[in-house]
């Protein structure tokens, strides 16, 4: 084969790949790939608008048991509910109860939901499973003047942003009480402000975004047992600024959305040691990414994005054709999806999301992969792939309020993760 033949064949193959990619994008935009776009997942309805009234931001977390938390109106009362499909969702808290008007719907494996409440007595942060509620109406002895719903780890440790007299901060809330992780403008870390969406993992490690007085944005992870502070990413080192979300997984990795030079958005995962892993970037494949994204202990990342044609979808990777979970224009049953919002991702690769349909109805759903690539391993607290003595040490040293049932469950799970 001469050089000209090789070049012509190479050009022909390149044109063929380009033509195929254009055809895939056209099929996505037209809706002709509806069956293949949803063939990899099974969709289970958790709640529908026939019984509930949904608002933007209704869908919440999904735990490893497949329960989904959501916020909705029911019988003219706003509430936080959780359900797994089949049986009617259970109320965790109602606005006509002691918590007053509230927001929040992060959900852990114990069925606890993080809630911000506004009863007549003032603001509070709560962790509730529907039958028992732990509440912090004050921080460092001062009443809350502003707060946001807490994120809740599987062992009941919560983190939240709040404002008290003279300062705002990131706080930790557990069985032993409430403590400050970082404060602004006070001395804990020298920060000037914080993003209002910190995250927490099972062992209580907390990730958050803050800005130093010099104007540098930084993403930090505070270890739950040792308190060690690890810098995950900062602006000025290839990143211009960051999106507000910083979800942390069981391994202590933090996902974040960064703005790069030239206006590109890049969704990445970092641990403060190894080079950040690129999940997806804007360009020819995605017009925009976010604002919601999540990841699990195996490194699976799910995110919202808008395609160049304008349709929004939920994706698991950088290829909008092969990595789509669901997108606008797809069908769930006989209903055409015209709006989507991502909730969360659990350690079994199941995804919570909300959908709005062309007939005006809406619902909260769980998407489960037909072939999951990850399975829960809840007692692998250090994220190293097995349950051993190191995890037992972390449980005993870093988690207040450990029960005998917790210890027995960890011992029963000793060995390699699935």
C-alpha positions, -999 to 999 in steps of 0.1 A, spaced: 0 0 0 15 33 -11 15 65 10 -14 81 -10 -36 51 -4 -29 51 33 -37 89 35 -69 85 15 -80 55 37 -72 75 68 -92 105 55 -121 83 46 -122 67 80 -121 101 97 -149 113 75 -169 81 83 -164 87 120 -174 123 117 -205 114 96 -215 88 122 -211 113 151 -232 139 132 -259 112 126 -259 103 163 -263 140 173 -291 144 148 -308 113 161 -306 125 197 -320 159 187 -349 144 167 -359 118 193 -352 88 170 -329 72 196 -355 72 223 -354 35 230 -315 32 230 -312 63 251 -331 46 280 -322 10 272 -294 9 298 -316 19 328 -349 9 344 -371 38 357 -391 34 388 -417 60 398 -413 72 435 -440 99 435 -462 115 409 -481 148 405 -514 129 408 -509 129 446 -481 154 452 -474 190 441 -437 195 431 -416 227 430 -382 232 414 -356 215 435 -380 189 447 -359 158 441 -333 149 468 -309 122 478 -310 85 471 -295 61 497 -280 27 491 -313 10 499 -328 28 469 -350 52 490 -354 86 474 -361 118 494 -381 146 479 -399 178 489 -435 183 478 -469 196 488 -494 169 499 -530 176 511 -521 213 510 -492 209 534 -455 211 524 -435 181 535 -403 161 531 -410 125 521 -391 94 513 -401 64 492 -387 35 472 -415 29 448 -446 7 453 -457 16 487 -468 52 493 -439 75 503 -436 82 541 -436 117 555 -404 126 573 -415 161 583 -445 184 576 -446 222 576 -475 222 600 -454 203 625 -428 215 650 -402 223 623 -424 249 607 -416 259 571 -385 241 559 -362 231 531 -339 201 526 -340 165 515 -305 149 517 -310 113 527 -287 87 543 -288 49 547 -306 52 581 -334 71 565 -324 104 581 -330 136 561 -313 169 566 -337 198 571 -336 235 576 -366 246 596 -383 279 604 -406 275 634 -419 305 653 -390 303 677 -364 310 650 -342 291 625 -329 256 632 -310 228 615 -324 192 619 -317 156 611 -349 136 611 -360 101 602 -397 108 607 -399 94 642 -369 110 659 -354 145 653 -321 159 665 -321 197 663 -295 225 667 -312 259 671 -279 275 681 -242 274 670 -214 282 694 -240 294 718 -254 320 693 -288 317 675 -288 311 638 -295 342 618 -294 323 585 -287 287 575 -291 261 547 -302 225 548 -276 201 560 -259 173 541 -261 140 561 -236 111 561 -247 75 564 -238 74 601 -258 106 610 -230 131 608 -242 163 591 -226 195 578 -242 228 569 -236 265 562 -249 290 587 -246 326 597 -244 337 633 -238 371 648 -206 385 633 -196 354 612 -207 328 587 -192 293 586 -192 256 578 -204 235 607 -205 199 618 -234 184 636 -234 150 652 -244 131 684 -219 151 705 -232 185 693 -223 212 669 -187 224 661 -172 249 637 -152 235 607 -143 269 593 -155 305 600 -154 338 582 -143 365 589 -130 350 621 -98 332 626 -106 296 616 -88 294 582 -87 331 573 -117 328 549 -138 357 536 -169 336 525 -181 301 519 -203 284 494 -235 273 511 -233 236 499 -207 217 519 -208 179 517 -200 150 541 -192 113 537 -198 83 560 -169 89 583 -176 126 586 -150 141 562 -163 174 550 -157 192 517 -164 228 510 -156 258 488 -144 290 504 -125 322 494 -94 335 512 -91 372 518 -67 374 489 -96 365 465 -84 329 459 -111 303 458 -102 270 474 -118 236 478 -109 219 510 -115 185 526 -114 182 564 -109 146 576 -137 133 598 -115 115 623 -82 134 623 -93 169 613 -65 170 587 -71 198 561 -63 188 525 -64 213 497 -83 197 467 -81 226 442 -76 264 441 -82 291 416 -52 305 398 -36 271 393 -53 264 359 -87 271 373 -104 305 371 -133 298 396 -155 270 408 -192 260 409 -208 258 443 -212 221 446 -184 200 461 -198 164 467 -174 141 486 -175 103 482 -165 74 505 -129 75 493 -126 112 502 -125 123 465 -143 156 458 -161 163 425 -162 199 413 -170 221 383 -143 245 372 -142 274 348 -111 272 326 -94 298 304 -115 306 273 -148 300 292 -148 262 291 -164 243 319 -147 212 332 -162 186 356 -134 170 375 -127 147 405 -97 153 428 -83 139 460 -56 165 467 -28 141 459 -32 127 423 -39 148 392 -75 158 389 -96 134 367 -115 150 339 -151 137 336 -165 160 309 -160 194 294 -180 219 274 -172 222 237 -186 203 207 -203 177 230 -219 198 257 -230 234 257 -230 236 295 -226 213 325 -244 213 358 -254 228 381 -260 194 397 -237 164 397 -228 136 421 -204 106 424 -201 74 444 -175 53 460 -165 36 428 -158 68 410 -190 68 389 -200 104 382 -235 116 370 -242 151 359 -267 174 342 -257 190 309 -272 209 280 -265 196 245 -255 219 216 -291 216 202 -305 230 235 -319 198 251 -309 190 287 -301 156 299 -285 135 326 -252 118 317 -226 94 330 -196 105 309 -182 126 281 -200 109 252 -236 124 250 -247 95 228 -235 65 247 -234 80 282 -269 93 284 -292 82 312 -322 102 301 -327 135 283 -355 158 273 -374 143 244 -371 108 258 -402 89 270 -409 72 303 -437 49 294 -460 69 271 -450 103 286 -426 126 268 -400 143 290 -397 181 286 -379 189 318 -353 171 340 -335 177 373 -309 155 388 -311 145 425 -283 122 435 -263 90 429 -260 60 453 -232 34 457 -252 10 436 -252 33 406 -289 42 411 -299 78 403 -327 100 417 -342 126 394 -374 145 387 -391 147 353 -417 171 339 -438 157 310 -455 173 279 -489 167 294 -482 189 324 -477 161 349 -444 154 368 -428 128 389 -399 117 411 -380 87 397 -352 63 404 -330 52 374 -313 18 380 -287 5 355 -295 -29 341 -258 -39 347 -245 -19 377 -207 -14 378 -207 -5 415 -221 -21 447 -225 -6 481 -198 -13 507 -210 9 536 -184 -1 562 -154 5 540 -150 38 558 -115 47 545 -125 38 509 -96 14 502 -118 -14 489 -122 -36 519 -136 -37 554 -109 -42 580 -93 -31 613 -86 4 599 -123 9 593 -131 -2 628 -106 23 642 -122 51 621 -156 41 634 -146 42 670 -124 73 668 -143 95 644 -181 88 648 -198 99 680 -228 79 691 -217 45 676 -241 18 685 -236 -19 691 -256 -25 659 -230 -4 640 -201 -25 654 -219 -58 646 -227 -46 610 -191 -37 604 -177 -70 617 -202 -89 596 -189 -70 565 -152 -77 571 -135 -86 538 -131 -73 503 -158 -51 489 -179 -65 461 
